[in-house]
Amino acid sequence: MTESPPSTDDLERCERLLTAWLDQQLTDNPAVVATERDPERDTRRWLLRVEGEEKKVFTIWFELRQRSLHAETYLAPAPLEPPERAQEYLLRSMSRFRALSAWIGLESAFYLGTDTLVEDVSEERLDRVLGSIYEATEALFVPLMRLGYGDRFKP
């Protein structure tokens, strides 16, 4: 028997906490350059745009689902070189980022993300999610691009 999903009140609390946290990140975090609710969907989905050093700009999407808050980012496009080397590198590297998952998504691109149960969402957890995705993106982007694009990639 599974636990019942969070109540409407729980989801609304999570949404309020997330939107306040996003506003605070925009004000206080110099790496965060934009936040907004996704205007194109009838879902609880927001973006947080980040300026990095290795990957100049990337977006972290937050989506409040029935039982969890999902966060993900597009890490790198599909490799043009034989993909096995980049895929192996990504899988082996993920042992350093245990709080995150990596997957091959649309158009064979690489993604990173995580899920947090609604009842576990807090400012501290959101800070860890942002920090983990930022750290992994900065560490993995350039090596993946070099493996996937060879001399065509110019950092």
N, C-alpha and C positions, 0 to 999 in steps of 0.2 A: 504494500500500500504506500503510495507516495503522499508527501505533504501537499496541502492545497497551495495554490499560487498566492503570491502576495495580494493583499487587498488593494482596492482603488486608493485608499488613504496612504498605504505604504508606497505605492507607485508615485503618487503626487508628492510625498515627502522626499523621495529619491530625486524626482525631477527638480524640486525647489533647491535641494542641496547641490545638485549638479549645476544648475544655472547660476547659483550664487558663486560656486567654485570657479566656473568658467569666467564670470565677470571679474573675480579676484585675480585670476591668472592673467587676464588681459591688462589689469592695472599694475600688478606687482612683478610679473615674470618677464624679463626683457626678451626671452626667446619666443614668447607668444605674441604674434602680430595680429591675430584676428580670431574672433569666435562668432558663431551665429547658428541659429536654428535652421535646419534644412527647410527652405521654403517650398521645395518641389515635392515633398512627400507628406502624406497625411499620417506621419508616425512621429514618435518622440526621438528625433535624431538631430545631433548637433555636430558642428565641426570646430576644431581647434587647429589653427594654422601656426606652424612653428618654423622659425629660422634656425637652421643648424649650421655646423661648420663644414662637415663632410658632404652632407646632402643639404643643399642651400635652403630649400623650402619643402616642407611636407605637411600633410594634413592628417590629423588623428580624428577619426569619426567615432562618436559615442552614440549608441542606440539603446534606449531603454526598452527592453523586451518584457515578455510576460513574467519571467522569473529572474532575469539578470540584466545587468548593464554590460553591454558588449562594447569593446573598444578595439579599433583596428586601424592600420595604416598600410598604404601601398608602399612596399619597400623598394622594389626594382622591377623593371620590365622583363619580359621573357628573354632569356639569353639567345643571341644570334649564333654564338659558337655552340658546339655540341653541349647541350644543357646539363649533362651528367655531372660535370665538374662543379658547376655552380650549385646544383641541387645538393651534391654531397657536402660541399663546404657549408651551405646553410644548415643542413641537418646536423652536422658535427658541431657547428658553432652554437647551436641552440642550447647545448648543455650549460653554457654560461648564463643563459637567460631563462631560468626555470619557470619564472612566473608567466612567460609568454609562450604562445604557439606560433608556428610558421606553417604556411600552406601555399600551395600553388593554386591560384584562382583564375579569374577571367583572363583570357588570352595568354594563359600560362605564365602570368606575372607572379612575383613573390609578394606575400603579405605577412604581416605580423599582427598579433592581437591577443586579447584575453577577455575572459568573462568574470564578472563579480556578481555574486548573488545580491539581489536587491537589499536584503537585510544586512549585508556586510558593507554596503556603500557608505563611505565616510570621507571627510576631507583628506585624512591620512592615506586612505586606500587610493583615492583619486590622484594624490601626489605620487604614490608609488607607481601607479599605472602610467602616468605621464613620464616619470623618470625612467622607468623600464623601457618604454617604447622609444624614448629619445636616445637612451644609451645604446640600445640594440641597433637602431637605425644608423646612428653615427658610426658604430663599429663595423657593421656589415655592408653598408651601401657600396663603398669604394671597392672592397675586394670582390663583391658580387658583380659589379659592373666590369671590372678588369677581367674576371673569369668569363663573363658572358659576352663581352664586346671586344676583348683584346685591345689592339692598337687604336680601334675606333673610339674608345672612351678616353676623353681628356678631362681629368679632374680640375 
